[in-house]
Each structure stands twice: as structure tokens, then as C-alpha cells.
Amino acid sequence: MERRLFIRLLGGGVVTAATTGTLSGCSADLPAEALTAWQGPGQPPAAGTDPRHWMLAHAILAPHSHNLQSWLVDLRQPGSITLYCDRSRLLPETDPFSRQMMMSQGTFLELLNLAARQVGLRADIQLFPQGEFGPTHIDQRPTALIRLSPDASIRPDPLFQQVFKRRTNREAYEAREPAVDALAAIAASAVVPNTVTGFVGSAQATQRDQHRQIAMDAWRIELETPRTILESYQYLRIGPAEINQHRDGISINKPFVRAVTALGLFDRTKAPAPGDSNIAAQIKEFNAKLATTPAFFWFTTQGNSRSTQVLAGRAYARAQLAASAQGLSMHPLQQALQEYPEQAGTYAAIHQLVGAPLPTHTVQMWARLGHAPVVPPAPRRGVAAHVMPVSASAG
Ligand SMILES: Cc1cc2nc3c(=O)[nH]c(=O)nc-3n(C[C@H](O)[C@H](O)[C@H](O)COP(=O)(O)O)c2cc1C
């Protein structure tokens, strides 16, 4: 495919297929500097020293929608961490009510909690200590206040061992299905009030086909809706210089894409024209991955308050870590769960399919699940990028 496109490029044709396979995954080796956070902070902090940076070095490895890492922490109060959502890092088109942002605050809190447990600290997490955000907008108030205190009864959680191994895996999954025991372990890892976890595999072949079809439809809609694809383009990091500079977003280091970008032939400020062959190729590639995905995982909540969304994020982090412990990969499929008008049909369809009646219930996470080749970690910005300056106020 790439060779064919390259020949077209040499032939002077308009390059329309520069990014085949990018938004659906596939990043060749990433520059090591962007991955230093994955080397970890080393030994646990010595007794009597401030453990918070060590804990944060784990928390920043949490999954976050579009890898935006919108975590800001205020460390001015000794023994506490106040967490804010960085409102300069939102996705207003694809996540108009910031539901995924709240989930991504939850994933961070879960990893922070695992790190605290590892060093015998109790993390008392108070969500929205100054009140919850309303349903459509988030404001400058904190999402959580975490108070740390030594507690001899606190035990390490085995999921901590997966923090450095967990990956979002967008590759094609093997046909073999996850073992029943593995599914049980994932479900058991994420027990949250008012949450229902579900799986579908070959035993429910008709339903699984419906999952595949909804995911295909939703992906196509996202790629063909100009403002939503442009939002994704905004967070594409192409080539080592961009990847190292930002250390966030979706990284692409494939030589062909880099070459086309360097030649100015991939304009990320313009949405592809209807019928664009690159988009058609991406849809085809993603459809092939969906068609062979052996299982899907989801969980739904009753209610959709801000606290529920954060707790859903905590549950997702645990589920993904548990999957990792079972040698399984996950790949979220949020497109159909997104609350912009063009997805209304797929949104309703996935809610109906998994038995989450609207408007009382919400599908918070939906993901491909299976065995996949190992993939490299995604960049992180490092702890210092998340610590608010002493003089700062959030917002
Ligand atoms: C709430 C939430 C929604 C996500 N939605 C998607 C998605 O729709 N598609 C996708 O490929 N990845 C999705 N992800 C995964 C992130 O893109 C991923 O966590 C991020 O790129 C960092 O990579 P890592 O998880 O391998 O560390 C989501 C993650 C979270 C927490």
C-alpha cells in the first residue's frame, strides 16, 4: 500500500493516502526520550521523605483519551494532592460534555491509589471537594482531593505490577478467545457500585457481529465528520521532533508518513474531502481489525454524574490492568459512546445492544479485547509537567 502511494507521489499525483493506518493505530519505534517516564521513578521513597512525586510517576502512566494527560496537581498542602483537570487539554468536538475527561481523571486516581498502597499509604480520595461540575461543562474546581496517611493495614494490590506493562493495543487481535477465567478476573477487578460489566465472544456470535457493525459505523462517522477528524489531527504527533516536543497525543513515526508530512503533503488543518481514498483505506483497515476481534468488553453505569464518570475511569484502569495480568490487550472504542449529534444513532444502538436503557444508564467504556502482539508504550510528559507552580491557581 505504502509503495503504491509513494509511486503516486513520485508521479506527481496528489497524495491523498498519506496516513493509512494512523488513526487506527500503528506507530513504529518511538524516540526513547518521549518514553523516559516508562523507566519509572526507581526505588520507593525512603521513610520520612515526601512520597508524592514517586506516586505521581506511576499515576501519569494511566490511560487517557487521546493521550492528552490533562492532569494538574497542586502539592502545596503537605501530605495531600489536589487534582485538577487541565482545561486547555479537552476534546470539545468528540467529548463535548467532558465525560471521557472525567474518566481519564479516574484512571489517574486509580494508579495513584495503587502506588500509595504499594508504600503502605492510605489514599483517602474525596471527589469534587468543592462540588461536582454540571452535566455539560467543567470548571476550575478540583476533581479530587487526596489525603495520604500511613496505615499498617494497607496491602499492596497485585495490579500494581501491571502499571508498566499495560498498553492500549490497536493492533489486529488473534482469533483465539480470552479464557473464561481471564474474563472472570477482569470482571472481578473492577467492582464498582451501580456498574455492570459485560463481555461478548463467539458463544454470542450474532451479538458479536452487531458489536462489530456498530463499531465500524461509529469509526466511519468520526473519520467522515470534518470537525471530529480535525480534532484528532490536532493531536497527531508525526516524527521524532513532534513526538519529543509534545510527548502526548497519538504518535506516528512511520517513515512514509513522516516523509509526506515533511513534504507538506499532509495538511492537518484541512478535513479530507468526501470520498478521500486515505479515509477509505483507514476505514477498511479498521474494519478488518474489528471483523477478527474475538471479544468485546464494556461496562455500564446507572446514572452519569461526574463522580460516576470518575469512578468509571477508575474501574476501566483496573480492568485494563487485570487484562494485562491475563496476557490480554484492550483497545477502547469510544466513538459510538461520544455525545455529538452525528453519533446519535450508534450511541443509541450500543446502549440498546448491551441492555443499558437510556437515559438512566450510560455505557462508559466499550473495548476490543483479545490477544495481540506486544506494542511499545505511548509517550508521557513527565511528572514535572503536571505539578502546578506554587503561585498558580487552577483554571
Ligand atoms: C476514557 C478513555 C477513552 C479512550 N478512547 C479511546 C478510543 O476511542 N480509541 C483509542 O484508540 N484509544 C482510546 N483510549 C486510549 C488512549 O488513547 C490511550 O490511553 C493513550 O493513547 C495512552 O496510551 P496507553 O494507554 O498505551 O498508555 C481511551 C482511553 C481512555 C481513558
The ligand as an SDF file (V2000), in Angstrom:
LIG
                    3D

 31 33  0  0  0  0  0  0  0  0999 V2000
  -11.7060    7.3920   28.6270 C   0  0  0  0  0  0  0  0  0  0  0  0
  -10.7900    6.8670   27.5760 C   0  0  0  0  0  0  0  0  0  0  0  0
  -11.2260    6.7660   26.2650 C   0  0  0  0  0  0  0  0  0  0  0  0
  -10.3850    6.2550   25.2700 C   0  0  0  0  0  0  0  0  0  0  0  0
  -10.8670    6.1100   23.9910 N   0  0  0  0  0  0  0  0  0  0  0  0
  -10.0620    5.5920   23.0450 C   0  0  0  0  0  0  0  0  0  0  0  0
  -10.5640    5.3500   21.7330 C   0  0  0  0  0  0  0  0  0  0  0  0
  -11.7300    5.5970   21.4320 O   0  0  0  0  0  0  0  0  0  0  0  0
   -9.7300    4.8250   20.8100 N   0  0  0  0  0  0  0  0  0  0  0  0
   -8.4300    4.5100   21.1060 C   0  0  0  0  0  0  0  0  0  0  0  0
   -7.7080    4.0520   20.2350 O   0  0  0  0  0  0  0  0  0  0  0  0
   -7.9300    4.7080   22.3520 N   0  0  0  0  0  0  0  0  0  0  0  0
   -8.7120    5.2280   23.3160 C   0  0  0  0  0  0  0  0  0  0  0  0
   -8.2320    5.3870   24.5890 N   0  0  0  0  0  0  0  0  0  0  0  0
   -6.8510    5.0030   24.8900 C   0  0  0  0  0  0  0  0  0  0  0  0
   -5.9130    6.2080   24.8620 C   0  0  0  0  0  0  0  0  0  0  0  0
   -5.7880    6.6920   23.5530 O   0  0  0  0  0  0  0  0  0  0  0  0
   -4.5890    5.7680   25.4650 C   0  0  0  0  0  0  0  0  0  0  0  0
   -4.7780    5.5490   26.8330 O   0  0  0  0  0  0  0  0  0  0  0  0
   -3.4910    6.8010   25.2710 C   0  0  0  0  0  0  0  0  0  0  0  0
   -3.1860    6.9600   23.9080 O   0  0  0  0  0  0  0  0  0  0  0  0
   -2.2200    6.4230   26.0130 C   0  0  0  0  0  0  0  0  0  0  0  0
   -1.7760    5.1590   25.6180 O   0  0  0  0  0  0  0  0  0  0  0  0
   -1.6040    3.9800   26.6630 P   0  0  0  0  0  0  0  0  0  0  0  0
   -2.9600    3.6340   27.1810 O   0  0  0  0  0  0  0  0  0  0  0  0
   -0.9990    2.8480   25.8610 O   0  0  0  0  0  0  0  0  0  0  0  0
   -0.7100    4.4300   27.7710 O   0  0  0  0  0  0  0  0  0  0  0  0
   -9.0700    5.8740   25.6090 C   0  0  0  0  0  0  0  0  0  0  0  0
   -8.6310    5.9620   26.9290 C   0  0  0  0  0  0  0  0  0  0  0  0
   -9.4860    6.4400   27.9080 C   0  0  0  0  0  0  0  0  0  0  0  0
   -9.0140    6.5000   29.3440 C   0  0  0  0  0  0  0  0  0  0  0  0
  1  2  1  0
  2  3  1  0
  2 30  2  0
  3  4  2  0
  4  5  1  0
  4 28  1  0
  5  6  2  0
  6  7  1  0
  6 13  1  0
  7  8  2  0
  7  9  1  0
  9 10  1  0
 10 11  2  0
 10 12  1  0
 12 13  2  0
 13 14  1  0
 14 15  1  0
 14 28  1  0
 15 16  1  0
 16 17  1  0
 16 18  1  0
 18 19  1  0
 18 20  1  0
 20 21  1  0
 20 22  1  0
 22 23  1  0
 23 24  1  0
 24 25  2  0
 24 26  1  0
 24 27  1  0
 28 29  2  0
 29 30  1  0
 30 31  1  0
M  END
$$$$
